[in-house]
Amino acid sequence: MALRSSSSLPPRLIGLLSILLLYLTTTSLAIRVGIVIKPSPNLPVFREAPAFRNGDECGSEDQKHIHVAMTLDANYIRGTMAAVLSILQHSTCPENLSFYFLSAHSEADLFSAIKSTFPYLNFKIYRFDSNLVHGKISKSIRQALDQPLNYARIYLADIIPSNVGRVIYLDSDIVVVDDIAKLWDVDMEDKVVAAPEYCHANFTQYFTDDFWSDPEFSKTFHGRNPCYFNTGVMVMDVDKWRKGEYTQKVEEWMAVQKNKRIYHLGSLPPFLLVLAGNIKAVDHRWNQHGLGGDNFKGKCRNLHPGPISLLHWSGKGKPWLRLDSRKPCNIDHLWKPYDLYRSSKQSLEE
């Protein structure tokens, strides 16, 4: 549809009408002329990210398609945007990436936010039905850990398309500072999950005395050398997950927890009960975790020694909240360059 010119209309008005017409006919919810349209009054506004294109060495997208899954929530969307930007920015072949977002709320508002910020992103949003965990969640040491969406990773294999055989699951409080294809290429060695293991950690602390004193429960790890791993960064063979019915295995331990308190932390311990000691260990550089401090006060922490490919603000403290409060930790300044949040002050200045 063309806009007719008329000598009776001032040129400035014609220009404004043309922009309005473009907005009404475009599939994107952000006009690509510097005007930012707020996707929803319930969500923050973000700057549009630049377009990231494949290099000549990438070949066709079908040759090496990388699948990434994350949860999508209004409280953590600022972290999700930063995480996606960091992944794209450091990827050699960003157009080969597909993102699968799991959300428990309105897909329309969240779709608008993602699409207006990343117009070229290959992504889909899938509804996570909170009823799947109704009556299965036990109260943990921190309320944020008890949210249904925190358990969505357990059901990931049943939500994403069945033709996806492998996926990288990432929490929203991370930034990637390396090519994620390196993590994707890990040799799973017939394992269901690949993740960094931390065998120096006191594994017994993740379970209660009631667990270890029970003669049946204490046999759970017999024949295994269980080590702690963080479920916020995992490569998952979802084909094996489905065939091995791992969702049901994790749910069985959640049911035990409802009857007898055997752990204190949300969705992590049932993963450990099922998989600890039987995963493919990945280099620690792929989960520099704990940067959000502990689960109670979220105090500042320093980086662990060694090379870094992924920074993870697991724990209570989140970098965007600490930066906004003007009480950031030194480590939070490594997250800030990926922050696409457009504050009201920035919008007025622009």
C-alpha angles and dihedrals in degrees: 000000000000126000111233118229118231129187088218092065121075113242091240091056091048089053092051092049090051091054091048091051090050090054092050094051102039122095091215118083093216120069111229095225099085096276113124118208116201107235095209138355087232095058133062120251121248135197117248112261120229120259114262117207135193121260121236091261093063098080118192122348090239093060093070117007115178119204120206125185127196137160119249121213134157092237093053102030092106089059092046092054091051091047093051092047091051092050093050094043094054097038119106090206106029094163089063091065124102120190126206115194122195115207134177094197142050109334093195096064093042092046089053092051094050095042095049092048097042106025092172098045119124102223147135132198119221125196114241109208107222088203087076089076098031108136092004101087118092121203112264136192094275127039094221089063091058097061113118092233089062086069096049092099088069089063097037095109091056095047106047120069115293092232090065106096101175132028138175111227116205134180118233095243096071139094123201117218098179137053106288089211087078090062091044091054095059113132103242092197092212092306125136096223134028120196141135111283125212107201093167090067119099098257095187092066092071091069134051129250087251089062097049094042093053109095093214098043092047089062091061095098096039109140092016133095097219120204131177117260129178115239092207091084117038139146105214129197093212092184090061090041091057096043092046092048091229093163089064091046092055091045091054091061091046087056091051090051091055090059100036124018105238100157142019106212122084119241099345103078097056088053089052092048091055102035113017110121092018105073134096108260115231127197112278090236087081095066117032087175136175095053090132091063124232127334094259112042104008093221121185118275133190127235118272114244118265139054119321131215099157132028117206125192094200112161131055100303117082120193097228092053094047092047092050091050088053089235100103126162116237089251092059091071088070088062097045098077089064095050110116095179113134109210121207088251092055091048092054092047091053 
